[in-house]
């Protein structure tokens, strides 16, 4: 099961829990979720502290691991670094032009051909590595048109 699907299933379960008419059941479910989060946080914090830095760095490229560390506020990188890490994993060059933490909007710049991934692919990867990004604006780098004479033309022969 992928991290994205698991995240969706968790959100759906929380939504169903929130819709319960039985207040006691709702509160018990919410407490269970809080206790599980605290339990996992403690275990993950111990694992992160015990890992040698190269091993931890290697794990940060895994979207599921990165998502867990971000969720538990244990990821060693700041938002810009995590966005950069996510974009580096894409099959085409996409750069970060800016991030507005107030709105959660990342301005991205496609510098390649543009056929390697969809905007949904980009957003899914950012959701794991940098969930602070809640909106993206993808721009394309302007391309320069190079005009030159063909070999064998009068301008070329004059040289």
C-alpha positions in Angstrom: 0.0 0.0 0.0 1.4 3.4 -0.9 1.9 6.2 1.6 -0.6 8.3 -0.4 -3.4 5.7 -0.3 -2.7 5.1 3.4 -3.0 8.8 4.1 -6.3 9.0 2.2 -7.7 6.0 4.2 -6.7 7.6 7.5 -8.3 10.9 6.5 -11.5 9.1 5.5 -11.6 7.2 8.8 -11.1 10.5 10.7 -13.9 12.1 8.7 -16.2 9.1 9.5 -15.2 9.4 13.2 -16.0 13.1 13.1 -19.4 12.5 11.7 -20.5 10.1 14.5 -23.4 11.2 16.5 -22.2 9.4 19.6 -19.9 12.0 21.3 -18.3 9.4 23.6 -17.3 7.2 20.6 -16.0 10.2 18.8 -13.8 11.3 21.7 -12.5 7.8 22.3 -11.5 7.5 18.6 -9.8 10.9 18.7 -7.9 10.0 21.9 -6.9 6.7 20.3 -5.5 8.6 17.4 -3.6 11.1 19.7 -2.1 8.2 21.7 -1.0 6.3 18.6 0.7 9.5 17.3 2.5 10.0 20.6 3.6 6.3 20.7 4.9 6.4 17.1 6.6 9.8 17.7 8.5 8.4 20.6 9.7 5.4 18.7 10.6 7.3 15.6 12.5 9.9 17.6 14.6 7.1 19.1 15.3 5.6 15.7 16.3 9.0 14.2 18.6 9.7 17.1 20.3 6.3 16.7 20.9 6.4 13.0 24.2 7.6 11.7 23.8 10.8 9.6 24.5 9.1 6.2 21.9 6.4 6.9 19.3 9.0 7.8 20.1 11.1 4.7 19.6 8.1 2.5 16.2 7.4 4.0 15.0 11.0 3.4 14.5 10.3 -0.3 11.8 7.7 0.5 8.4 9.5 0.4 6.9 7.3 3.1 9.8 7.9 5.5 9.9 11.6 4.7 6.2 11.9 5.3 6.4 10.1 8.7 9.3 12.3 9.8 7.5 15.5 8.8 4.3 14.4 10.4 6.1 13.8 13.7 8.2 17.0 13.4 11.4 14.9 13.2 12.6 15.7 9.7 16.1 17.3 9.9 15.6 19.5 6.8 13.7 22.8 6.5 10.8 23.3 4.1 12.9 24.6 1.2 15.3 21.7 1.4 12.4 19.2 1.5 10.8 20.8 -1.5 14.1 20.6 -3.3 14.5 17.0 -2.4 11.0 16.2 -3.8 11.6 18.1 -7.0 15.0 16.4 -7.5 13.2 13.0 -7.6 11.1 14.0 -10.6 12.0 12.7 -14.1 12.3 16.2 -15.5 14.0 19.4 -14.2 11.6 21.4 -12.0 13.0 24.1 -9.8 11.6 26.1 -6.8 11.0 29.7 -7.8 9.5 30.6 -4.3 7.4 29.4 -1.4 4.9 31.5 0.5 4.4 30.0 3.9 1.4 32.2 4.6 -0.6 30.7 1.7 1.2 27.4 1.3 1.8 28.2 -2.3 5.0 27.0 -4.1 5.9 28.6 -7.4 7.7 26.0 -9.5 9.6 26.4 -12.7 9.8 23.7 -15.3 13.1 23.9 -17.1 12.9 20.8 -19.2 10.7 19.5 -22.0 7.7 19.2 -19.8 6.7 15.7 -20.7 8.2 13.7 -17.8 5.5 14.2 -15.2 2.1 15.7 -14.6 1.3 18.4 -12.1 -0.5 15.7 -10.1 2.7 13.7 -9.9 4.5 16.8 -8.6 1.8 17.6 -6.0 1.7 14.0 -4.8 5.5 14.0 -4.2 5.3 17.4 -2.4 2.5 16.1 -0.2 4.9 13.5 1.3 8.1 15.6 1.5 6.6 19.0 2.2 2.9 18.9 3.3 3.2 22.7 4.0 2.8 23.1 0.2 -1.0 23.2 -0.2 -1.0 24.8 -3.7 1.4 24.9 -6.6 1.8 27.4 -9.5 3.8 25.8 -12.3 5.5 28.1 -14.7 7.6 27.2 -17.8 11.0 28.7 -18.3 11.0 30.8 -21.4 12.9 29.3 -24.3 15.3 31.2 -26.5 15.0 30.7 -30.2 18.4 30.4 -31.8 18.5 31.6 -35.4 21.6 30.8 -37.4 22.5 30.4 -41.1 22.7 27.0 -42.6 26.1 25.6 -43.7 26.7 26.3 -47.3 24.6 29.6 -47.5 26.2 32.7 -48.9 26.7 34.2 -45.4 28.6 31.1 -44.3 30.7 31.0 -47.5 31.8 34.7 -46.9 33.6 33.8 -43.7 
